[in-house]
Amino acid sequence: MLKISSSGEYALLLVKYLINNPGTHTIASISEKLIIKEPFLRKITNKLEKAGIITSHKGRYGGIELMKKDTSVYDILTAVGEDLNITVCSHGNCRSSETCGIVPTIANIQRGFDTILKITRL
């Protein structure tokens, strides 16, 4: 079953922090405020930057800031590599899908779950 990892949880916390505190912040200061180990937070920020959700500025007054203010929970979680499938067969990756009979039901649940994550904002 789906369980959001600490990477996903911390990515959501980071984006929420940046929404509530506009501007540029150092990873060290965010790490201290959110009580997330700095190396782990750096990995998360790199993934969010690759997805275009945050941006970073180099130099003495550098740091990170939010680029996409209206980002969905789905976008944040997929950016950090969360597997959002509710079951193995959610997207037709099951060997017994032709005989089990619940694939359409699972597919409907998965579509509903994905839709909720895509319309949910922090």
Secondary structure in CASP SS format (residue, H / E / C, confidence):
PFRMAT SS
TARGET T0000
AUTHOR 0000-0000-0000
METHOD secondary structure of the structure
MODEL  1
M C 1.00
L C 1.00
K C 1.00
I C 1.00
S C 1.00
S H 1.00
S H 1.00
G H 1.00
E H 1.00
Y H 1.00
A H 1.00
L H 1.00
L H 1.00
L H 1.00
V H 1.00
K H 1.00
Y H 1.00
L H 1.00
I H 1.00
N H 1.00
N C 1.00
P C 1.00
G C 1.00
T C 1.00
H E 1.00
T C 1.00
I H 1.00
A H 1.00
S H 1.00
I H 1.00
S H 1.00
E H 1.00
K H 1.00
L H 1.00
I C 1.00
I C 1.00
K C 1.00
E H 1.00
P H 1.00
F H 1.00
L H 1.00
R H 1.00
K H 1.00
I H 1.00
T H 1.00
N H 1.00
K H 1.00
L H 1.00
E H 1.00
K H 1.00
A C 1.00
G C 1.00
I C 1.00
I E 1.00
T E 1.00
S E 1.00
H E 1.00
K C 1.00
G C 1.00
R C 1.00
Y C 1.00
G C 1.00
G E 1.00
I E 1.00
E E 1.00
L E 1.00
M C 1.00
K C 1.00
K C 1.00
D C 1.00
T C 1.00
S E 1.00
V H 1.00
Y H 1.00
D H 1.00
I H 1.00
L H 1.00
T H 1.00
A H 1.00
V C 1.00
G C 1.00
E C 1.00
D C 1.00
L C 1.00
N C 1.00
I C 1.00
T C 1.00
V C 1.00
C C 1.00
S C 1.00
H C 1.00
G C 1.00
N C 1.00
C C 1.00
R C 1.00
S C 1.00
S H 1.00
E H 1.00
T H 1.00
C H 1.00
G C 1.00
I C 1.00
V H 1.00
P H 1.00
T H 1.00
I H 1.00
A H 1.00
N H 1.00
I H 1.00
Q H 1.00
R H 1.00
G H 1.00
F H 1.00
D H 1.00
T H 1.00
I H 1.00
L H 1.00
K H 1.00
I H 1.00
T C 1.00
R E 1.00
L C 1.00
END
